[in-house]
C-alpha cells in the first residue's frame, strides 16, 4: 500500500463500517468488501478501483496468505476423499455407538479439541470434520460446534508451552530487562500461565456451556432452541463456509468404508507429522501434515477402486476445492481489511489512547484491554503481541526495578490474553474464519453467537487484572 500517514480516530472507520454491516446484514463478504472500499478512500485513494487493486496485491500477494489458502484447499480435497470413501457415514455410525446422550454430543467437539493443543490452525480443521457428523446426528447447532472449535484452539495455545504461540512469545520477550535468551523468555511465559485468566477461562467456560452445566444465553440460546424445535443445525438462509459441492460427492456403490484405513491411519498420520515437526523443527508443519494425508488417501483409494478413472479422481478433488471457496473469499477480504487498518495506524491509535491511563496498579488491566481492542479491530493476535511486548514489557520492568517480579509476570499474561480475545472472536480473524469453516457454519452466525460469551469472560478477566495490579503494589 505504500507509506500512509497515521489517520488517528478515522483509522477505525473501515473496521467500524465492516462490523456494523456484518451484524446488520449477516453477510460477511459484502461487509468486508465495503469495509475495504471505505478503507482505501480513507487512505486517500478517492478512486477505489486503483486503491483496491493496490490493497489486494499488498494483502494477498504474500507467503502468509498463500499458506493459509493452501491449507484450506488441501483440507477441501481431504474432506472430499472422506466423502467418496463414505468415512462421514462411518463416523456417524461410530458416534451412535459411543455417544449415548445428546449432552455428551453437545460437548464432543470440546473433548476432541482438548487433545489438539499445539496449533490454533490445526485444531479447528482437524476437530471440526471429525466431530460434525456426530453433532449433526444429535442435532447440535453448528454455532455451538464452531464456538467450541474457536474457544479451544487459540486459548489452549496460550496456556501450554508446547505451541508455536509460546515459542513466538518467548522470542519477543528476549532482550527485555534481564531476559537474555529465548529459554529465559519461555520460563517467563510458563510463569505467566496461571495468570492468563482469559485463556484459562475461555477453555473452561466453553466446556461448561458445551455440557450445558451453565445455561445458554443470547443468540446461542436462540440457535439451540432452533435445533431443539426444528432439528435444523444451521439457520435457514445462512451460508455455511463449505459449499454445496460436498453434497454432490457420493460414495462408489458397493464400496464400503474401512474405518482403520480411511480414518484412523490418516488421523494418526496427521498428528504424527504435526507433532513430530514441532519437536524436530520447532514449529508445527500444518500444511505438510494435510498434504501427507491427501497423498496417502490418493494412493490407498486409487488402489482400492474408489475412483472410476483419473478424471473421477481429479473431479473429486476439484469439487473439494470448490466447496472451500466461500471460506477463502472471507479469509482474503479479512486479510485486506487487516492490511488497510494497519496501514492507517489503527493499532497505534488504540495504544495511544491507553498510554495516558498507565499507572503501576492499572498496568495489567490497561494492557489487557488495549490488547483486546487491538486484536478485535485487526483480527490478529501475533500482530498485537508484536506491538504490545516492546511497549508494555519495558514499562513493567521499569516499575519492577528490572526484576522479574509478579507485575512483569502478570503483564505478560495480560498481553497473551488480550491478544487472544480478538483473535478468536473477531469476524476479521483468520482463526475465527477457520472455526466457521471447520464447523461448516455461517461465519457471522458463529461470530454473533460466540461474542457475548467472549465479552462476558473478558469483563470478568479485566476485574481480575485490576485486582492483581492493586494487590501487587
GIGI-V115990 format. One record per residue. N is the residue number from 1. RES is the residue in one small letter. PSI is psi in whole degrees, -180 to 180 (none if undefined). OMEGA is omega in whole degrees, -180 to 180 (999 if undefined). D_CENTER is the distance of its C-alpha to the mean C-alpha in Angstrom with 2 decimals. Layout:
BEGIN
N|RES|PSI|OMEGA|D_CENTER / N|RES|PSI|OMEGA|D_CENTER
END
This chain:
BEGIN
1|x|-14|-177|25.89 / 2|x|-177|-177|28.57 / 3|x|125|178|29.53 / 4|x|129|179|28.95 / 5|x|140|179|30.54 / 6|x|137|-173|28.32 / 7|x|4|179|28.55 / 8|x|-138|-175|28.17 / 9|x|-30|-179|27.17 / 10|x|-9|176|27.18 / 11|x|-18|-180|24.24 / 12|x|-9|-176|22.11 / 13|x|-49|-179|23.80 / 14|x|-41|-179|21.48 / 15|x|-43|179|18.41 / 16|x|-44|179|20.65 / 17|x|-44|180|22.00 / 18|x|-47|-177|18.67 / 19|x|-44|-179|17.53 / 20|x|-47|180|21.02 / 21|x|-38|-178|21.35 / 22|x|-45|-180|17.99 / 23|x|-25|-180|18.98 / 24|x|-46|-174|22.56 / 25|x|-18|-175|22.39 / 26|x|20|180|19.26 / 27|x|103|-174|19.03 / 28|x|-41|-177|15.93 / 29|x|-50|180|17.67 / 30|x|-45|-176|20.87 / 31|x|-43|179|19.41 / 32|x|-38|180|17.47 / 33|x|-45|178|20.64 / 34|x|-38|177|22.89 / 35|x|-40|178|20.80 / 36|x|-43|179|21.20 / 37|x|-45|179|24.90 / 38|x|-35|-180|25.45 / 39|x|-45|-179|23.77 / 40|x|-28|177|26.14 / 41|x|-40|175|29.02 / 42|x|-35|-179|28.30 / 43|x|-11|177|28.20 / 44|x|3|177|31.74 / 45|x|88|-176|31.39 / 46|x|-15|169|33.57 / 47|x|101|-174|33.53 / 48|x|-22|-180|29.92 / 49|x|-49|-180|30.64 / 50|x|-37|179|31.13 / 51|x|-45|180|28.33 / 52|x|-38|180|25.75 / 53|x|-45|178|27.20 / 54|x|-40|-179|26.70 / 55|x|-46|-179|23.19 / 56|x|-42|-180|22.06 / 57|x|-41|-178|23.75 / 58|x|-40|-174|22.34 / 59|x|-34|-171|18.66 / 60|x|-16|-178|18.63 / 61|x|52|180|21.42 / 62|x|163|-174|19.71 / 63|x|-36|-177|18.62 / 64|x|-49|-179|14.94 / 65|x|-44|-180|14.46 / 66|x|-38|179|16.83 / 67|x|-47|-179|15.05 / 68|x|-42|179|11.74 / 69|x|-42|-179|14.14 / 70|x|-34|175|16.19 / 71|x|-46|-179|13.53 / 72|x|-39|179|13.12 / 73|x|-49|-180|16.93 / 74|x|-37|177|17.75 / 75|x|-40|178|15.48 / 76|x|-41|178|17.47 / 77|x|-41|180|20.67 / 78|x|-45|179|19.89 / 79|x|-39|177|19.37 / 80|x|-41|177|22.50 / 81|x|-38|175|24.40 / 82|x|-45|-178|23.36 / 83|x|-42|-180|24.81 / 84|x|-36|179|27.91 / 85|x|3|178|28.54 / 86|x|31|-180|28.05 / 87|x|-37|-177|25.52 / 88|x|-43|177|23.66 / 89|x|-37|178|27.02 / 90|x|-40|178|27.65 / 91|x|-42|179|24.49 / 92|x|-40|178|25.44 / 93|x|-43|177|28.95 / 94|x|-39|180|27.83 / 95|x|-37|179|25.72 / 96|x|-28|180|28.86 / 97|x|-36|-174|30.69 / 98|x|-39|-178|28.26 / 99|x|111|-171|26.59 / 100|x|-8|-178|29.60 / 101|x|159|-180|28.36 / 102|x|-32|178|25.95 / 103|x|-44|178|24.80 / 104|x|-39|178|23.76 / 105|x|-38|178|22.08 / 106|x|-38|-177|20.04 / 107|x|5|-174|18.75 / 108|x|-43|180|18.61 / 109|x|-39|179|14.89 / 110|x|-42|-180|14.50 / 111|x|-48|-179|17.32 / 112|x|-43|-176|16.09 / 113|x|-27|180|12.66 / 114|x|-25|-178|14.79 / 115|x|-6|-180|16.30 / 116|x|74|-169|13.28 / 117|x|6|-170|12.76 / 118|x|-9|-179|13.00 / 119|x|127|180|9.85 / 120|x|-24|177|6.08 / 121|x|-44|-177|6.52 / 122|x|-40|-172|9.59 / 123|x|-57|-178|8.87 / 124|x|-32|-179|7.54 / 125|x|-27|178|9.89 / 126|x|-48|-174|12.56 / 127|x|-41|-175|12.56 / 128|x|-57|-179|12.28 / 129|x|-28|179|15.44 / 130|x|-43|-176|17.29 / 131|x|-29|-170|16.87 / 132|x|-42|178|17.21 / 133|x|-35|-179|20.95 / 134|x|-44|180|21.77 / 135|x|-37|176|19.99 / 136|x|-39|180|21.52 / 137|x|-37|-178|24.83 / 138|x|12|176|24.89 / 139|x|44|173|23.73 / 140|x|128|-178|20.56 / 141|x|142|-180|18.79 / 142|x|-29|178|15.69 / 143|x|-38|179|14.23 / 144|x|-41|178|14.72 / 145|x|-44|179|13.10 / 146|x|-40|177|9.87 / 147|x|-42|180|10.16 / 148|x|-41|179|10.85 / 149|x|-43|-175|8.01 / 150|x|-34|-175|5.50 / 151|x|9|173|8.38 / 152|x|-35|-173|9.18 / 153|x|-69|179|6.69 / 154|x|-48|180|6.25 / 155|x|-42|179|9.52 / 156|x|-36|180|11.39 / 157|x|-26|-179|10.94 / 158|x|-7|-178|12.59 / 159|x|18|176|15.44 / 160|x|137|179|16.52 / 161|x|-18|-178|18.50 / 162|x|70|178|17.62 / 163|x|158|178|14.39 / 164|x|-29|179|13.92 / 165|x|-45|-179|12.79 / 166|x|-44|180|16.22 / 167|x|-41|-180|18.06 / 168|x|-47|-180|16.68 / 169|x|-40|178|17.67 / 170|x|-40|178|20.96 / 171|x|-39|179|21.73 / 172|x|-34|-178|21.23 / 173|x|-23|-179|23.50 / 174|x|132|178|26.19 / 175|x|-5|178|29.18 / 176|x|128|-180|28.85 / 177|x|-135|-180|31.79 / 178|x|3|-180|32.95 / 179|x|100|-175|29.73 / 180|x|-20|-177|31.28 / 181|x|164|177|29.21 / 182|x|-32|178|25.66 / 183|x|-40|176|26.94 / 184|x|-36|175|27.96 / 185|x|-39|177|24.60 / 186|x|-40|178|23.01 / 187|x|-39|177|25.67 / 188|x|-41|177|24.80 / 189|x|-45|-179|21.09 / 190|x|-40|177|22.26 / 191|x|-27|-177|24.63 / 192|x|-16|-174|21.96 / 193|x|-47|180|19.91 / 194|x|-21|-180|22.24 / 195|x|-1|177|21.86 / 196|x|72|-173|18.06 / 197|x|-38|-176|18.59 / 198|x|-44|180|15.25 / 199|x|-45|179|13.35 / 200|x|-47|-177|16.21 / 201|x|-37|-179|16.62 / 202|x|-43|-179|13.09 / 203|x|-48|-176|13.56 / 204|x|-48|-178|17.24 / 205|x|-37|177|17.27 / 206|x|-44|178|14.74 / 207|x|-39|180|17.26 / 208|x|-39|176|20.12 / 209|x|-38|-178|18.95 / 210|x|-43|-180|18.07 / 211|x|10|175|21.61 / 212|x|29|172|23.06 / 213|x|-39|170|24.61 / 214|x|138|-179|23.47 / 215|x|143|179|24.38 / 216|x|159|175|21.84 / 217|x|167|177|22.27 / 218|x|-154|-178|21.43 / 219|x|-29|179|19.91 / 220|x|-38|177|18.55 / 221|x|-40|178|22.20 / 222|x|-41|179|23.28 / 223|x|-40|179|20.91 / 224|x|-38|178|22.23 / 225|x|-40|177|25.75 / 226|x|-46|-179|25.36 / 227|x|-38|179|24.39 / 228|x|-44|-172|27.27 / 229|x|-34|-175|29.84 / 230|x|-16|-176|29.16 / 231|x|6|-179|27.07 / 232|x|118|-178|24.67 / 233|x|-15|174|21.11 / 234|x|155|-179|19.93 / 235|x|133|176|21.53 / 236|x|131|-179|24.55 / 237|x|-3|-180|24.10 / 238|x|170|-179|20.30 / 239|x|92|178|18.58 / 240|x|147|-179|16.20 / 241|x|39|167|13.92 / 242|x|127|-174|16.34 / 243|x|169|180|19.83 / 244|x|-10|-179|23.12 / 245|x|-32|179|24.07 / 246|x|-31|-179|22.81 / 247|x|-20|-178|25.47 / 248|x|-5|179|28.17 / 249|x|113|-176|27.59 / 250|x|146|176|30.21 / 251|x|156|175|31.35 / 252|x|126|-180|34.68 / 253|x|133|179|37.42 / 254|x|-6|179|38.80 / 255|x|98|178|35.99 / 256|x|165|-180|34.28 / 257|x|150|173|31.17 / 258|x|107|-169|31.58 / 259|x|-34|180|28.71 / 260|x|-50|-177|29.34 / 261|x|-42|-171|29.63 / 262|x|-13|179|27.00 / 263|x|-54|-173|24.28 / 264|x|-49|-180|25.08 / 265|x|-46|176|25.95 / 266|x|-40|179|22.93 / 267|x|-45|179|20.59 / 268|x|-41|178|22.71 / 269|x|-43|179|22.77 / 270|x|-48|-178|19.00 / 271|x|-41|-178|18.75 / 272|x|-45|-180|21.87 / 273|x|-42|-178|20.80 / 274|x|-51|-178|17.38 / 275|x|-43|180|18.97 / 276|x|-41|-180|22.20 / 277|x|-30|179|20.84 / 278|x|-44|-178|19.25 / 279|x|-30|-179|22.73 / 280|x|-45|-174|24.63 / 281|x|-7|-179|22.78 / 282|x|9|178|20.78 / 283|x|150|-178|17.41 / 284|x|121|178|15.57 / 285|x|81|-172|16.81 / 286|x|-50|-178|14.11 / 287|x|-43|180|15.83 / 288|x|-36|180|19.15 / 289|x|-46|-179|18.24 / 290|x|-37|177|17.49 / 291|x|-40|179|20.55 / 292|x|-42|-179|22.64 / 293|x|-44|-179|21.92 / 294|x|-41|177|22.76 / 295|x|-42|178|25.93 / 296|x|-47|179|26.89 / 297|x|-44|-176|26.41 / 298|x|-44|-178|28.47 / 299|x|-49|-176|31.32 / 300|x|-43|-177|31.51 / 301|x|-35|177|31.27 / 302|x|-43|179|33.74 / 303|x|-30|-178|36.13 / 304|x|0|177|35.82 / 305|x|27|180|36.69 / 306|x|-2|172|33.44 / 307|x|135|-180|33.91 / 308|x|-29|-176|37.15 / 309|x|176|176|37.29 / 310|x|-40|179|35.53 / 311|x|-40|179|34.89 / 312|x|-39|177|33.31 / 313|x|-47|-180|31.04 / 314|x|-42|-179|29.97 / 315|x|-39|179|29.70 / 316|x|-46|178|27.38 / 317|x|-39|180|24.95 / 318|x|-41|178|25.37 / 319|x|-38|177|24.60 / 320|x|-40|179|21.31 / 321|x|-44|179|20.45 / 322|x|-35|-176|21.66 / 323|x|-24|-179|19.53 / 324|x|2|-179|16.21 / 325|x|-39|177|17.63 / 326|x|-40|179|16.31 / 327|x|-39|-179|12.67 / 328|x|-39|178|14.04 / 329|x|-48|-179|15.99 / 330|x|-43|180|13.27 / 331|x|-42|-180|11.21 / 332|x|-45|-179|14.64 / 333|x|-32|176|15.59 / 334|x|-41|176|12.49 / 335|x|-38|-179|13.48 / 336|x|-46|-179|16.98 / 337|x|-34|176|16.59 / 338|x|-41|-179|14.87 / 339|x|-45|-178|17.80 / 340|x|-35|178|20.46 / 341|x|-42|178|19.33 / 342|x|-41|180|19.46 / 343|x|-33|-180|22.79 / 344|x|-10|178|24.17 / 345|x|26|-178|23.55 / 346|x|-41|-179|21.20 / 347|x|-48|-179|19.78 / 348|x|-35|-180|23.34 / 349|x|-45|179|24.61 / 350|x|-39|-180|22.34 / 351|x|-39|179|23.31 / 352|x|-33|179|26.94 / 353|x|-33|-176|26.91 / 354|x|-18|-174|26.21 / 355|x|-37|-175|28.71 / 356|x|-19|-178|31.71 / 357|x|6|-172|30.61 / 358|x|111|173|30.01 / 359|x|161|-180|32.34 / 360|x|-44|-177|32.32 / 361|x|-31|-174|31.75 / 362|x|-2|-175|28.94 / 363|x|-54|-179|27.15 / 364|x|-42|-178|24.28 / 365|x|-42|-180|23.83 / 366|x|-41|180|24.02 / 367|x|-41|178|21.61 / 368|x|-46|-180|19.00 / 369|x|-42|179|19.66 / 370|x|-43|179|19.66 / 371|x|-40|179|16.36 / 372|x|-42|-179|14.80 / 373|x|-46|-178|16.59 / 374|x|-46|-178|15.87 / 375|x|-33|179|12.09 / 376|x|-41|-178|12.21 / 377|x|-19|-179|14.71 / 378|x|-19|179|13.22 / 379|x|16|-178|9.41 / 380|x|131|176|9.52 / 381|x|-48|-176|9.86 / 382|x|-36|175|12.02 / 383|x|-37|177|14.14 / 384|x|-43|178|14.73 / 385|x|-43|-179|15.80 / 386|x|-28|179|18.06 / 387|x|-41|-173|19.66 / 388|x|-36|-176|20.13 / 389|x|-52|180|21.41 / 390|x|-15|177|24.50 / 391|x|-49|-171|25.13 / 392|x|-38|-175|24.83 / 393|x|-42|175|25.79 / 394|x|-37|177|29.23 / 395|x|-45|-180|29.91 / 396|x|-43|179|29.13 / 397|x|-34|177|31.39 / 398|x|-39|179|34.01 / 399|x|-22|-178|34.14 / 400|x|1|-178|34.27 / 401|x|24|179|37.11 / 402|x|7|-180|35.11 / 403|x|153|176|34.39 / 404|x|81|180|31.18 / 405|x|-172|-176|31.75 / 406|x|-34|-180|29.70 / 407|x|-42|179|28.98 / 408|x|-44|-179|27.32 / 409|x|-47|-179|25.36 / 410|x|-34|177|24.12 / 411|x|-41|176|23.30 / 412|x|-43|179|21.01 / 413|x|-39|179|19.30 / 414|x|-38|177|19.11 / 415|x|-46|-179|17.48 / 416|x|-48|-178|14.79 / 417|x|-41|-180|14.17 / 418|x|-45|178|14.59 / 419|x|-31|179|12.14 / 420|x|-38|-173|9.48 / 421|x|-58|-177|10.45 / 422|x|-32|-178|9.54 / 423|x|-31|-176|6.29 / 424|x|10|174|5.05 / 425|x|-7|177|7.91 / 426|x|138|176|9.16 / 427|x|-13|-180|9.90 / 428|x|-6|-173|10.02 / 429|x|141|178|6.52 / 430|x|-37|-180|5.62 / 431|x|-31|174|1.91 / 432|x|-41|178|3.95 / 433|x|-42|-180|6.39 / 434|x|-32|177|5.71 / 435|x|-41|175|5.77 / 436|x|-40|179|8.75 / 437|x|-47|-178|10.01 / 438|x|-35|179|10.07 / 439|x|-7|-174|11.86 / 440|x|52|-177|13.87 / 441|x|152|172|13.58 / 442|x|132|-173|14.54 / 443|x|-47|-177|11.73 / 444|x|-28|173|13.81 / 445|x|-40|177|14.96 / 446|x|-47|-179|11.57 / 447|x|-46|-177|11.23 / 448|x|-35|-178|14.91 / 449|x|-30|-178|14.98 / 450|x|-34|-171|12.25 / 451|x|-43|178|13.33 / 452|x|-36|177|16.76 / 453|x|-45|-179|15.63 / 454|x|-41|179|13.36 / 455|x|-42|180|16.36 / 456|x|-43|179|18.83 / 457|x|-41|-179|17.27 / 458|x|-42|179|17.00 / 459|x|-41|177|20.66 / 460|x|-43|-180|21.76 / 461|x|-35|177|20.26 / 462|x|-41|177|21.94 / 463|x|-43|180|25.20 / 464|x|-38|178|24.77 / 465|x|-35|175|24.31 / 466|x|-45|179|27.42 / 467|x|-44|179|29.30 / 468|x|-44|-179|28.36 / 469|x|-41|-179|29.46 / 470|x|-44|-175|32.72 / 471|x|-18|-180|33.65 / 472|x|-6|179|33.14 / 473|x|none|999|35.78
END
